[in-house]
Amino acid sequence: MDDGASSGPAELDELVGLAGTWLGLSSAVPERYTAAVVADRFDRMTWRDTYEQSAALRELAEELDARHDHATDLLTDVFLAAYKAGPRLREPAEMEPSRLLNHQVVTSLVESPAFTELHRETAGDPYAAAMAVLAQAAALRGLLEHTREARDRAGEAEQGQRAAEDAASVVAEALRQAAEEAGQDGTDGTDGTVPAPAADAVRQAVEAAEAAEAAARRAAREAAQALGAAAPGVRAGARNAASKAAEAVRQESALMRAWGVGPGELEQMPFDVRARLAERLRTGRLAQWAELIGRFRQMARGERARKVENATGELVGVTLGNDLSRVIPSELANLGLPELRAVFAVRYAAGELMLYDSQGEQSTGQGAIIACVDTSHSMYEAGPGGVTREAWAKGCALALLDQAREAGRDFVGILFSAPGRIQIFRFPAGRSAGTDRVLDFAETFLGGGTSYQTPLSAAGELLEEEFDDTSRGRGDIVMITDDDCGVTEEWMRGWNEAKRRLGFRVFGVVVGAPRVGEAGSALEALCDNLRSVEDLTDVQVAADLFRVI
């Protein structure tokens, strides 16, 4: 525009026509948003509360904000996309230009195949949504670094847009001043003539607005080109981020389930308590064997449904066997004939006596279930599949804890090693086991040698104490070990007397040491039922324990 040719008074109508475009722009600036995910105040409150409770989230936000503009807005969007049951994204045109890359990231994240799996675990769960954000931290760092140029161009586009809007406002203000001065130059005020200074101010404002608008359009084009160039990398990075988050959330959920922590319990946990529990489960000594422990518990649940013990009941026919309590009268009559006694003996040895077949059921154990778990140095040895003897033993013991709680029986875990070295964990029936207490039991390892007398004496005393207090006998002791050691004759006499008086049973499990428990060993003499486990990846070898205990 030629200032010399344009200077001087002007008609107000002429100036209005000149400034009309900018008047519309200044009065119709659309609302633009910094958040890509549509959220109500309750969603935003949940984010703020979670952010305040999670030191890791705050540290991540501070780290990213120090290097990248609007990084916290991106974290907010990623959280809300994971948390909301049906996340809805704004249209790109509704966004502040500087947040368009955030919108691109979140759009790619939500559209990635892994997000559906992730969202199943995180929807409605602030802790899981926060964990998903943290699991994507490395991928988000990479995205922010690799899209720095696009983010810069988008920021420049926003600045250009702001400058154009400000210039339009200046045009509107200049025209308002011109309207006020029109006709105030000594005329009667009816001709609408605007004095030269005010008219020139309008012309200059329009010229500045035109320049600002051109710069804004140029910046917007450059930003669009940069965002388009970044899009393939953003999509790939978002897919990678969603996959990592889905895997992390899936692993934590599996850990919680393996250790018996249910969704209801998790929902009631304060954020920091749940975070500490998750960290402990991930880093504890048995963390890598969570899948094995989970399989033990799942197997035990299935076996409990089948758990019955033979008992007298309704007669349903005749079968073959060697249970003398159910032999039919005609078979017993053979014992009265000397010439048929040998035939009876042969049929008895072969299990071919005719017996009454009955159908009935009675409860199995009544008293406490006590798991005596060897934690001597050799239990740290790994077997096939890399599973340690300790991991198999602890998995079995935790399944026995579930067994006791299901049956309303007390459970006691006795960890033992050398003579005099034991640690006792009591879990009374009817009380919450407490996840921390269960983990203490599972993670404690004493080391040293092996002694049977110390843990078994403690188990016998506990069962006697229970019998004296409640008159409940018939407890069950499960001895899990990989070593054999002797016991004194005097101790054995006292032990057998306690078994007779209290009616408890002793089950033995030899872990990864097939020669332990062979004929003539102390373990064979101590146990009513003894089995050996060589494949430590196999939980089914202990299945029948959970049907008879």
C-alpha positions as CSV (number, residue, x, y, z in Angstrom):
1,M,0.0,0.0,0.0
2,D,1.4,3.5,-1.0
3,D,1.2,5.6,2.1
4,G,1.6,8.9,0.1
5,A,-1.3,8.1,-2.2
6,S,-3.5,6.9,0.6
7,S,-3.0,9.5,3.2
8,G,-5.6,12.1,3.9
9,P,-9.2,12.2,4.9
10,A,-11.5,9.4,3.9
11,E,-15.1,8.6,4.0
12,L,-16.1,6.3,6.9
13,D,-17.9,3.9,4.5
14,E,-14.7,3.6,2.5
15,L,-12.7,2.7,5.7
16,V,-15.4,0.2,6.8
17,G,-15.2,-1.5,3.4
18,L,-11.4,-1.6,3.7
19,A,-11.4,-3.1,7.2
20,G,-14.4,-5.4,6.8
21,T,-12.5,-8.6,6.6
22,W,-10.6,-7.9,9.8
23,L,-13.7,-6.8,11.7
24,G,-15.2,-10.3,11.1
25,L,-11.9,-12.0,12.2
26,S,-11.7,-10.0,15.4
27,S,-15.2,-10.7,16.5
28,A,-15.3,-14.4,15.6
29,V,-12.2,-16.0,17.1
30,P,-13.1,-19.7,17.7
31,E,-12.4,-21.4,21.0
32,R,-9.4,-23.6,20.7
33,Y,-8.3,-26.4,23.1
34,T,-5.1,-27.6,24.6
35,A,-6.5,-31.1,25.3
36,A,-7.1,-33.6,22.5
37,V,-9.3,-35.9,24.6
38,V,-12.7,-34.5,25.5
39,A,-13.0,-34.6,29.3
40,D,-15.4,-33.4,32.0
41,R,-14.5,-31.9,35.3
42,F,-14.6,-35.3,37.0
43,D,-12.1,-36.7,34.5
44,R,-9.8,-33.7,35.0
45,M,-10.1,-34.1,38.8
46,T,-9.1,-37.7,38.5
47,W,-6.0,-36.8,36.5
48,R,-5.1,-34.1,39.0
49,D,-5.5,-36.5,42.0
50,T,-3.5,-39.2,40.3
51,Y,-0.8,-36.8,39.3
52,E,-0.5,-35.6,42.9
53,Q,-0.4,-39.2,44.2
54,S,2.2,-40.4,41.7
55,A,5.7,-39.2,42.2
56,A,6.8,-41.0,39.1
57,L,4.2,-39.1,37.0
58,R,5.4,-35.8,38.4
59,E,9.0,-36.6,37.8
60,L,8.3,-37.6,34.2
61,A,6.3,-34.5,33.5
62,E,9.1,-32.3,35.0
63,E,11.7,-34.1,32.9
64,L,9.8,-33.7,29.6
65,D,8.6,-30.1,30.3
66,A,12.3,-29.1,30.7
67,R,13.0,-30.1,27.1
68,H,9.7,-29.9,25.3
69,D,6.8,-27.4,25.3
70,H,3.3,-28.7,26.3
71,A,4.6,-32.2,27.4
72,T,2.3,-32.3,30.4
73,D,-0.7,-31.7,28.2
74,L,0.4,-34.8,26.2
75,L,0.7,-36.9,29.4
76,T,-2.8,-35.7,30.4
77,D,-4.2,-36.8,27.0
78,V,-2.5,-40.2,27.2
79,F,-3.8,-40.8,30.7
80,L,-7.4,-39.8,29.8
81,A,-7.4,-41.9,26.6
82,A,-6.5,-44.9,28.8
83,Y,-8.8,-44.0,31.7
84,K,-12.0,-43.0,30.0
85,A,-14.4,-45.8,29.1
86,G,-15.1,-44.3,25.7
87,P,-12.4,-41.7,24.9
88,R,-13.5,-39.1,22.3
89,L,-11.0,-36.9,20.5
90,R,-11.5,-33.4,19.3
91,E,-11.3,-32.4,15.7
92,P,-7.8,-31.1,14.7
93,A,-9.4,-27.7,13.7
94,E,-10.5,-27.3,17.3
95,M,-7.0,-27.6,18.7
96,E,-4.4,-24.9,19.4
97,P,-1.9,-25.3,16.6
98,S,0.9,-25.9,19.2
99,R,-1.0,-29.0,20.5
100,L,-1.6,-30.5,17.0
101,L,1.3,-32.9,17.4
102,N,-0.2,-34.0,20.8
103,H,-3.4,-34.7,19.0
104,Q,-1.6,-36.6,16.3
105,V,0.2,-38.8,18.9
106,V,-3.0,-39.6,20.9
107,T,-5.0,-40.3,17.7
108,S,-2.3,-42.7,16.6
109,L,-2.2,-44.3,20.0
110,V,-6.0,-44.8,20.2
111,E,-6.1,-46.3,16.7
112,S,-3.2,-48.7,17.3
113,P,-4.2,-52.4,17.5
114,A,-2.6,-52.8,21.0
115,F,-4.7,-50.0,22.5
116,T,-7.8,-52.2,22.6
117,E,-6.0,-54.7,24.8
118,L,-4.5,-52.0,26.9
119,H,-7.8,-50.2,27.4
120,R,-9.5,-53.4,28.7
121,E,-7.1,-53.2,31.7
122,T,-7.1,-49.4,32.2
123,A,-10.6,-48.1,31.6
124,G,-12.0,-46.7,34.9
125,D,-8.8,-47.6,36.8
126,P,-6.7,-44.4,37.5
127,Y,-3.8,-46.5,38.8
128,A,-3.6,-48.7,35.7
129,A,-4.0,-45.6,33.5
130,A,-1.1,-43.9,35.2
131,M,0.9,-47.1,34.9
132,A,0.2,-47.1,31.1
133,V,1.5,-43.6,30.9
134,L,4.7,-44.5,32.7
135,A,5.1,-47.6,30.6
136,Q,5.1,-45.4,27.5
137,A,7.6,-43.0,28.9
138,A,10.5,-44.1,26.7
139,A,8.4,-44.2,23.6
140,L,7.0,-40.7,24.3
141,R,10.5,-39.3,24.9
142,G,11.6,-40.6,21.5
143,L,8.5,-39.2,19.8
144,L,9.1,-35.8,21.3
145,E,12.7,-35.8,20.3
146,H,12.0,-36.9,16.7
147,T,9.2,-34.5,16.2
148,R,10.9,-31.4,17.5
149,E,10.9,-29.6,14.2
150,A,7.2,-30.3,13.6
151,R,6.5,-29.0,17.1
152,D,8.5,-25.9,16.5
153,R,6.7,-25.3,13.2
154,A,3.3,-25.8,15.0
155,G,4.4,-23.3,17.7
156,E,5.3,-20.8,15.1
157,A,1.9,-21.3,13.4
158,E,0.2,-20.6,16.7
159,Q,2.2,-17.4,17.2
160,G,1.3,-16.3,13.7
161,Q,-2.3,-17.0,14.3
162,R,-2.2,-15.0,17.5
163,A,-0.4,-12.1,15.7
164,A,-3.1,-12.1,13.0
165,E,-5.9,-12.1,15.6
166,D,-4.1,-9.2,17.5
167,A,-3.7,-7.3,14.2
168,A,-7.4,-7.7,13.5
169,S,-8.2,-6.3,16.9
170,V,-6.0,-3.3,16.1
171,V,-8.0,-2.7,12.9
172,A,-11.3,-2.8,14.8
173,E,-10.0,-0.4,17.4
174,A,-8.6,2.0,14.7
175,L,-12.0,1.9,12.9
176,R,-13.8,2.6,16.2
177,Q,-11.6,5.7,16.8
178,A,-12.2,6.8,13.1
179,A,-16.0,6.5,13.6
180,E,-15.8,8.7,16.7
181,E,-13.8,11.4,14.8
182,A,-15.9,11.4,11.7
183,G,-17.6,14.8,11.1
184,Q,-15.8,16.4,14.1
185,D,-13.5,18.6,11.9
186,G,-15.8,21.6,11.9
187,T,-18.5,20.3,9.6
188,D,-22.0,19.4,10.7
189,G,-21.0,15.8,11.3
190,T,-23.3,14.4,8.6
191,D,-20.9,13.8,5.8
192,G,-19.0,10.9,7.5
193,T,-15.6,12.3,6.7
194,V,-12.7,10.9,8.8
195,P,-9.8,13.2,9.5
196,A,-6.5,12.2,7.9
197,P,-4.7,11.0,11.0
198,A,-7.5,8.6,12.0
199,A,-8.0,7.4,8.4
200,D,-4.3,6.8,8.1
201,A,-4.3,4.8,11.3
202,V,-7.0,2.5,9.9
203,R,-5.1,2.1,6.6
204,Q,-1.9,1.2,8.5
205,A,-3.7,-1.3,10.8
206,V,-5.2,-3.0,7.7
207,E,-1.8,-3.2,6.1
208,A,-0.3,-4.7,9.2
209,A,-3.2,-7.2,9.5
210,E,-2.7,-8.3,5.8
211,A,1.0,-8.9,6.5
212,A,0.2,-10.8,9.7
213,E,-2.4,-12.9,8.0
214,A,0.0,-13.8,5.2
215,A,2.7,-14.8,7.7
216,A,0.2,-16.9,9.6
217,R,-0.9,-18.7,6.5
218,R,2.7,-19.3,5.6
219,A,3.5,-20.7,9.1
220,A,0.3,-22.9,9.0
221,R,1.4,-24.4,5.7
222,E,4.9,-25.1,7.0
223,A,3.4,-26.6,10.1
224,A,1.1,-28.8,8.1
225,Q,4.0,-30.0,6.0
226,A,6.1,-30.8,9.1
227,L,3.2,-32.6,10.8
228,G,2.6,-34.6,7.6
229,A,6.2,-35.6,7.4
230,A,6.2,-36.6,11.1
231,A,3.0,-38.6,10.8
232,P,4.5,-42.0,9.8
233,G,7.0,-41.9,12.6
234,V,4.3,-40.8,15.1
235,R,2.1,-43.8,14.1
236,A,5.0,-46.2,14.5
237,G,6.0,-44.7,17.8
238,A,2.4,-44.8,19.1
239,R,2.1,-48.4,18.1
240,N,5.3,-49.2,19.9
241,A,4.2,-47.2,23.0
242,A,0.8,-48.9,23.1
243,S,2.4,-52.4,22.8
244,K,4.8,-51.7,25.6
245,A,2.0,-50.3,27.8
246,A,-0.3,-53.3,27.1
247,E,2.5,-55.7,28.0
248,A,3.4,-53.9,31.2
249,V,-0.2,-53.7,32.4
250,R,-0.8,-57.3,31.4
251,Q,2.2,-58.5,33.4
252,E,1.2,-56.5,36.5
253,S,-2.3,-57.9,36.3
254,A,-0.9,-61.4,36.0
255,L,1.3,-60.8,39.0
256,M,-1.6,-59.6,41.1
257,R,-3.7,-62.6,40.1
258,A,-0.8,-65.0,40.7
259,W,-0.4,-63.7,44.2
260,G,-4.1,-63.8,44.9
261,V,-4.8,-60.1,44.9
262,G,-8.2,-59.7,43.4
263,P,-9.7,-56.7,41.5
264,G,-11.9,-55.8,44.4
265,E,-9.0,-55.6,46.8
266,L,-7.0,-53.5,44.3
267,E,-9.9,-51.0,43.9
268,Q,-9.9,-50.4,47.6
269,M,-6.1,-49.9,47.9
270,P,-4.8,-46.3,48.1
271,F,-2.7,-45.4,45.1
272,D,0.7,-45.4,47.0
273,V,0.0,-48.7,48.7
274,R,-0.9,-50.3,45.3
275,A,2.2,-48.8,43.7
276,R,4.5,-50.2,46.5
277,L,2.8,-53.6,46.3
278,A,3.3,-53.7,42.5
279,E,6.9,-52.7,42.9
280,R,7.5,-55.4,45.5
281,L,5.8,-58.1,43.3
282,R,8.0,-57.0,40.3
283,T,11.3,-57.0,42.2
284,G,10.8,-59.8,44.9
285,R,12.9,-62.9,44.9
286,L,10.0,-65.0,43.4
287,A,8.7,-62.4,40.9
288,Q,10.0,-64.4,37.9
289,W,8.0,-67.4,39.1
290,A,4.6,-65.7,39.3
291,E,3.3,-67.7,36.3
292,L,4.3,-71.0,38.1
293,I,2.6,-69.8,41.3
294,G,-0.5,-68.8,39.4
295,R,-0.7,-72.2,37.8
296,F,-0.4,-73.9,41.2
297,R,-3.3,-71.8,42.5
298,Q,-5.4,-72.4,39.4
299,M,-4.7,-76.2,39.6
300,A,-5.6,-76.3,43.3
301,R,-8.9,-74.5,42.6
302,G,-9.8,-77.1,40.1
303,E,-8.9,-80.0,42.4
304,R,-10.9,-78.6,45.3
305,A,-14.0,-79.2,43.2
306,R,-13.2,-82.9,43.0
307,K,-12.0,-83.3,46.6
308,V,-13.7,-86.3,48.3
309,E,-12.6,-89.1,50.4
310,N,-14.0,-92.7,50.4
311,A,-16.5,-93.1,53.2
312,T,-19.3,-95.4,54.1
313,G,-22.5,-94.4,52.4
314,E,-25.3,-95.7,50.2
315,L,-24.7,-99.2,48.8
316,V,-24.8,-99.1,45.0
317,G,-23.3,-102.5,44.0
318,V,-20.3,-104.8,44.2
319,T,-16.8,-104.0,43.1
320,L,-13.3,-105.6,43.4
321,G,-10.6,-104.5,45.8
322,N,-8.8,-105.3,49.0
323,D,-10.6,-103.0,51.6
324,L,-11.4,-105.6,54.3
325,S,-14.0,-103.2,55.9
326,R,-16.2,-103.7,52.8
327,V,-15.7,-107.4,52.0
328,I,-19.1,-109.1,51.2
329,P,-20.2,-112.0,53.6
330,S,-19.6,-114.8,51.0
331,E,-15.9,-113.8,50.7
332,L,-15.5,-113.7,54.5
333,A,-17.1,-117.2,54.7
334,N,-14.1,-118.5,52.8
335,L,-11.9,-117.7,55.8
336,G,-13.9,-120.4,57.7
337,L,-12.7,-123.1,55.4
338,P,-9.0,-124.0,55.8
339,E,-8.7,-125.1,52.2
340,L,-10.0,-121.7,50.9
341,R,-7.9,-119.4,53.1
342,A,-5.0,-119.5,50.7
343,V,-7.3,-118.5,47.8
344,F,-8.6,-115.6,50.0
345,A,-5.0,-114.5,50.6
346,V,-4.1,-114.6,46.9
347,R,-7.3,-112.6,45.9
348,Y,-6.6,-110.1,48.7
349,A,-3.0,-109.6,47.5
350,A,-4.3,-109.1,43.9
351,G,-7.1,-106.7,45.0
352,E,-9.7,-109.0,43.6
353,L,-11.9,-109.5,46.6
354,M,-15.6,-108.7,46.1
355,L,-16.5,-105.6,48.0
356,Y,-19.6,-103.6,48.6
357,D,-19.5,-100.5,46.4
358,S,-20.8,-97.4,48.2
359,Q,-21.4,-93.8,47.4
360,G,-20.7,-91.3,50.0
361,E,-18.6,-88.3,51.0
362,Q,-17.1,-86.9,54.2
363,S,-15.0,-83.9,54.9
364,T,-11.2,-84.4,54.7
365,G,-9.0,-82.5,57.1
366,Q,-10.5,-80.6,60.1
367,G,-7.6,-79.0,61.9
368,A,-4.9,-76.7,60.6
369,I,-3.0,-77.2,57.4
370,I,0.7,-76.7,58.1
371,A,3.2,-76.4,55.3
372,C,6.8,-77.1,56.4
373,V,9.0,-75.6,53.6
374,D,12.7,-76.4,53.4
375,T,14.7,-73.2,52.8
376,S,18.2,-74.7,53.1
377,H,20.9,-73.7,50.6
378,S,20.2,-76.6,48.2
379,M,16.6,-75.4,47.7
380,Y,18.0,-72.5,45.7
381,E,19.1,-75.0,43.0
382,A,17.3,-74.8,39.7
383,G,15.9,-77.8,37.9
384,P,14.7,-78.3,34.3
385,G,13.2,-75.1,32.9
386,G,15.3,-73.0,35.3
387,V,12.7,-73.3,38.1
388,T,14.3,-73.4,41.5
389,R,13.3,-75.9,44.1
390,E,12.3,-73.0,46.4
391,A,9.9,-71.6,43.8
392,W,8.1,-74.9,43.3
393,A,7.9,-75.4,47.1
394,K,6.6,-71.9,47.8
395,G,4.1,-72.2,44.9
396,C,2.7,-75.4,46.4
397,A,2.6,-73.8,49.9
398,L,0.7,-70.8,48.7
399,A,-1.8,-73.1,47.0
400,L,-2.2,-74.9,50.3
401,L,-2.9,-71.5,51.9
402,D,-5.7,-71.0,49.5
403,Q,-6.9,-74.5,50.3
404,A,-7.1,-73.7,54.0
405,R,-8.9,-70.5,53.5
406,E,-11.4,-72.1,51.2
407,A,-12.2,-74.8,53.8
408,G,-12.2,-72.4,56.8
409,R,-9.1,-73.9,58.3
410,D,-6.1,-72.3,59.9
411,F,-2.9,-72.3,57.9
412,V,0.6,-72.1,59.2
413,G,3.7,-71.8,57.1
414,I,6.9,-73.0,58.7
415,L,10.1,-72.2,56.9
416,F,13.0,-74.3,58.2
417,S,16.7,-75.1,57.5
418,A,19.3,-76.0,60.1
419,P,18.5,-77.3,63.6
420,G,16.8,-74.5,65.6
421,R,16.3,-72.3,62.6
422,I,12.7,-71.8,61.7
423,Q,10.3,-69.0,61.0
424,I,6.6,-69.4,61.5
425,F,3.8,-67.5,59.7
426,R,0.3,-68.0,61.0
427,F,-2.8,-67.3,59.0
428,P,-5.9,-67.9,61.1
429,A,-9.1,-68.8,59.4
430,G,-11.7,-66.1,59.1
431,R,-9.1,-63.3,59.0
432,S,-7.6,-61.5,56.0
433,A,-4.3,-63.1,55.1
434,G,-2.8,-59.7,54.2
435,T,-0.8,-59.5,51.0
436,D,2.3,-58.2,52.7
437,R,2.3,-61.1,55.2
438,V,1.8,-63.6,52.4
439,L,4.8,-62.0,50.5
440,D,6.9,-62.1,53.7
441,F,6.2,-65.8,53.9
442,A,6.9,-66.4,50.2
443,E,10.1,-64.3,50.1
444,T,11.8,-65.4,53.3
445,F,14.8,-67.7,52.8
446,L,16.9,-68.9,55.7
447,G,19.8,-70.8,54.1
448,G,21.9,-73.3,55.9
449,G,21.5,-77.1,56.4
450,T,18.4,-79.2,57.0
451,S,16.7,-80.5,60.2
452,Y,13.3,-82.3,60.3
453,Q,12.9,-82.4,64.0
454,T,12.7,-78.6,64.5
455,P,9.9,-77.8,62.1
456,L,7.9,-81.0,62.8
457,S,8.1,-80.5,66.5
458,A,6.8,-76.9,66.0
459,A,4.0,-78.2,63.8
460,G,3.0,-80.9,66.4
461,E,2.9,-78.3,69.1
462,L,0.7,-76.0,67.0
463,L,-1.8,-78.8,66.3
464,E,-1.8,-79.8,70.0
465,E,-2.5,-76.1,70.9
466,E,-5.3,-76.0,68.4
467,F,-6.8,-79.3,69.7
468,D,-6.6,-78.1,73.3
469,D,-8.3,-74.8,72.3
470,T,-11.0,-76.0,69.9
471,S,-11.0,-79.8,70.2
472,R,-10.3,-80.0,66.5
473,G,-7.9,-82.7,65.5
474,R,-7.0,-84.3,62.2
475,G,-4.8,-81.6,61.0
476,D,-2.5,-82.0,57.9
477,I,1.2,-81.4,57.7
478,V,2.9,-81.1,54.3
479,M,6.7,-81.5,54.4
480,I,8.4,-80.1,51.3
481,T,12.1,-80.7,51.1
482,D,15.0,-81.8,48.9
483,D,17.2,-83.4,51.6
484,D,17.0,-86.3,54.0
485,C,18.2,-86.2,57.6
486,G,17.9,-88.5,60.6
487,V,15.8,-88.1,63.7
488,T,16.4,-89.7,67.1
489,E,14.5,-92.7,68.3
490,E,13.3,-90.8,71.4
491,W,11.9,-88.0,69.2
492,M,10.3,-90.5,66.9
493,R,8.4,-92.2,69.8
494,G,7.1,-88.8,70.9
495,W,6.1,-88.0,67.4
496,N,4.2,-91.2,66.8
497,E,2.4,-90.7,70.1
498,A,1.4,-87.2,69.1
499,K,0.1,-88.5,65.7
500,R,-2.0,-91.2,67.5
501,R,-3.5,-88.7,70.0
502,L,-4.2,-85.8,67.5
503,G,-5.0,-87.9,64.4
504,F,-3.0,-85.7,62.0
505,R,-1.6,-86.8,58.7
506,V,1.8,-86.1,57.2
507,F,2.3,-85.7,53.5
508,G,5.8,-85.5,52.1
509,V,7.0,-83.9,48.8
510,V,10.6,-84.5,47.7
511,V,11.5,-81.6,45.3
512,G,14.2,-82.3,42.6
513,A,16.1,-85.0,44.6
514,P,14.7,-88.4,43.6
515,R,16.9,-90.4,46.0
516,V,15.5,-88.6,49.0
517,G,12.7,-90.5,50.7
518,E,13.8,-93.9,49.5
519,A,13.0,-97.1,51.5
520,G,14.5,-96.9,55.0
521,S,14.8,-93.1,55.0
522,A,13.6,-90.9,57.9
523,L,11.3,-89.1,55.5
524,E,9.6,-92.3,54.4
525,A,9.1,-93.3,58.1
526,L,7.6,-89.8,58.9
527,C,5.1,-89.5,56.1
528,D,1.8,-91.3,55.5
529,N,1.9,-90.2,51.9
530,L,5.1,-89.4,50.0
531,R,5.8,-88.4,46.4
532,S,8.8,-87.1,44.4
533,V,8.9,-84.2,42.0
534,E,11.6,-84.2,39.3
535,D,10.1,-81.8,36.7
536,L,9.8,-78.5,38.5
537,T,7.7,-77.0,35.8
538,D,5.0,-79.6,36.6
539,V,2.3,-78.6,39.1
540,Q,0.0,-81.5,38.4
541,V,2.2,-83.9,40.2
542,A,0.8,-82.5,43.5
543,A,-2.8,-82.4,42.3
544,D,-4.0,-85.3,44.4
545,L,-2.8,-83.5,47.6
546,F,-5.5,-81.0,47.1
547,R,-8.2,-83.7,46.8
548,V,-7.3,-85.3,50.1
549,I,-6.1,-82.4,52.3
